[in-house]
């Protein structure tokens, strides 16, 4: 398990429910490693990552997406087990799967993965075995991937009790751009806007409560992780932001007109769609 933070740690706790599993963890953050060992998130700390990776049956890359690409480059140069299965947990897939061709060309199995669950909290201290319960777990194998390797990975991940969804990398990034990446940008930009206002009126921060808290909770997520996600999915996001600007222009027009019926319909239409979602 390369990366033992919230996602990697939670996966480790779930996977440990399998029989005959021994999880070796690696992380550049020494404190994360200490916490992961202290909380029994992993069974062993990797003193020699290359040695442990070359003996592993499964390798899970639970790192920020840019680091995942770097690890794929490194792993492609090592002598891995013939039947090893490598996967990741990243929120973008196009760039990762393109890089993973390095492994595929050497006969090494890489299956893209993305558990659609998380928290604004981070770190091994917040890892939980039930984090992925009933969540969607997206898998992006290569089209000609060996079905037995896919089944093996799904068996390993079965204790998460997540629902597996197979999806191609391009569609994955479009979907996550809409339902995950754009909302993070909106939440973060709103926090920045409020920060600017609060410099002139401290009452704003004192009064911030339920609605602001709920809408902006995700703005407390890891800046490192979201920097990388936005870089890798920037073209999708640029198009989505153009659409968002048009939506805000519509709101401005409604406010300028001051038509009660149109304003009510705007909110009513959104409420009806939101209430129909199974979230």
N, C-alpha and C positions, 0 to 999 in steps of 0.2 A: 504494500500500500504506500504509494509515493504521494505524500500529502496527508497529514492526519488531523486536519482541522475539522470544522463542523460536518462537512459532507463526507470526507474520507473516514472520519471517526465514527460517524453514524452508520456508514456502510460496514465498517469493521465490526461494530457491535451486532449488527444484523447477521452478517456472514458467519460470525462465531457460533451461531445457533446450529449451523451444519455440523455433522460429525466429521472427525478427523481433519479439522481445519487448524492451521497454525499461521497466524498473521504476523508478518514482519513489517514494521513500519519505518518509513524514512521521511524526514522533513528538514528543510534548511533552518527552520525555526527551532532552536534548542529548547526553548520553553514549551513549545507545543509537544515536543517529544517527551519532555519530562512529565507533562500533564497526562499525555496519552498512556504512558507506562503506569503512572500513579493511579489512574482511574481504570486500569485494565482494559483500555480500549484496544490495545494491541498486545500481542504475546511477547514480542521481542523487538528490540531496536536494532536497525541495520547499521552495523559498524562499517561494513563494506557493501555499498549499494550494488555495485557491479556483481560481486560474488552472490549476493542474495537473489538478484534479478535473474541471474543465469541458472539458478536452481529452482526458480518459482514455476508453479503450474499456471498461476494467474498473476497478472500485473495490472493493478488499477491505478490510473493516473488521476489523482484528486487534487489537481493544482489549478491555478488560474490558466486560462486557455492559451495564453502566449507561452507559458512555461510548459504546457502540455506538448506543444509543437517542438520545443527544444528537447524535451525528454524523448520524443519519438525519434529525433535525429540521433540521440545518444544510444537508445536501445537498438537502433538499426545496425549499429557497429559492434554490438556485443554478441556473444555466442549463446543464444537462448535455447531453452528446451524445445524440442521438435514440436510438441503439441501445446505449447504455451498459448494462452489466450490473453490478449491485452485489450483493455477498455479504458475509457475515460469517463468523466462526469460533467464535461463542460457544457456551457449554455450556447455555444456556437458549434457548428458542425462542418460547414463547407471547407474552411481553412484546415481544420484538423484532419478531415478525411483526405484532402489533397496531400497533406504531409504524410499521412499513413500509407501512401503508396510505397514509401521507402521500405516499410515493413512487408507489405504485400509482395513486392518484387523479390524479397528474400524468403518467401514462403511462410512468413510469420502472420498469424491471425490477429487482426485488429478489428474490433467491433465498437463503433462509436456508441456512447451511452450518455443519457442525460436524465437523471431523476428530477421530475418537476416538483420539487419540494425543497424547502430551505427555511431560513430565518434571517431576520436582520441582525441576529447575534452571530458570533463566529467563534472558532476555536474548539479544540478538543474538549474543553471543560463544558461545552454546551451540547456535545454529541449525545444522541439518543437513539436507541435501537428501533423506536417506532416512528422515526422522522418521516419515513417514506410510506407508512401505512396507508393503503388505499389511494396513493398518489399515482399519477401517470409516470411511467419510466420509458422514455423514448430510446429506441435502439436503431442505429443506422449502420447495418452491416454492408459490405460490398455486395453487389448484385449476385455475384457468383460464389458467395461465401458457403463453406461447408455447413449444411444444416446441423450436423452433429456438434460443431463448435458453438453454434448459436444456442443449441439446447443445453450444452454444458454451462455456458455463461448464465443462462436463465435459471438453471438448477442452482448454481452458486448464489444467485441473487434472490432466489425464491423466499428466503426468510424475511425479506423487506416487506412482503405482502403488497407489493406495488403491482399495478396493472401495466403490462408491457405493451407498447405501441411501436410498430415498425413504420419507419418514415425515411424518406430520402433526405440527404443533407440540405439541399436547396429549400425544400418545403419546410424542413425543420427550422431553418434560420428565418424564413418568412413568418412562420407561426409564432416563434418565440419573440421575434421583433415586435409583433403586434401585442401579444398578451403579457410580455415580461420586460423587454428592453425599453420600449417606449414608455410604459408606466414608470419605470425607474427614472428615466430622463425627466418626465413631467414632475414626479415627486421631488427630485433633487433640485430642479429649477425653481419650484415653488418655495422650497426651503431657502434657497439663495435670495429669492425676491423678498421673502419675509425678513430675512436677516438684514437686508438693506433698509427696510422700513423700520425695524426695531432699533436701529442705530439712532433714529430720530425720536422714537417713542418707545420707551422701555415697557410700557403697559402691554404692548403686543406680546412679548414673551411671557409676561406674567399671566395673561389671559388665555394663552394657547391651550386648548383642551381637546375634547373628544374628536370632533371632525378633523381638525388639523393633525392630531396624533394618528388617527386611523389612515388618513390619506398619505401621510409622509413617513410612516414607519419604515418603509423600505429604503428611505434615503440614508438610514443608519448602516446600510450594508457596506461591505469592504470596498473602499475606493480602488484598491489594487485590482480586485476582481473585475469591477465594473469598467475601469479604464480599458482593460484588455478586451472585454466583451464588446464595448462600443467600437474599438478599433477594428475588430474582426467582422463585425456586422454593420459597418458604417454605411454601406451603400443602401442596404435595406432601411436603415434608420433615417437616412437623408430623405428618402421618398416618403416615409411615414411622417416625418416632421413637416414636410410640405403639406401633407393632408391635414395635420394637426393645426397648422397655421390657418388653413382654409376654414376649419371648424371654429377656431377662435374668431375669425372674421365674421362668421355667421352669428356668433354670440354677440359681437359688437353691434352688428346690424339690428339684431332683435332688441338690444337695449336702446339703441338710438330711436327705433320706431316706437318702443314702449307699448306694444300691442299685447295686452294681457292674454288673449287667446293663444297667440303664437308662442309666447313665453311658457304658458302652461303646457302646450303641446310638446315643446322642446324637452321639458323635464319629464313629462308623462311618457313620451316615447322611449327615453333612456331608462326610466324606471321599469317599464314593461319588459324591455329586453334584459335588463339586469336581473329582474326577478325570475326570468326563465332559465337563467344559467344555473348549472348544478355545481356551484362553488360555495 
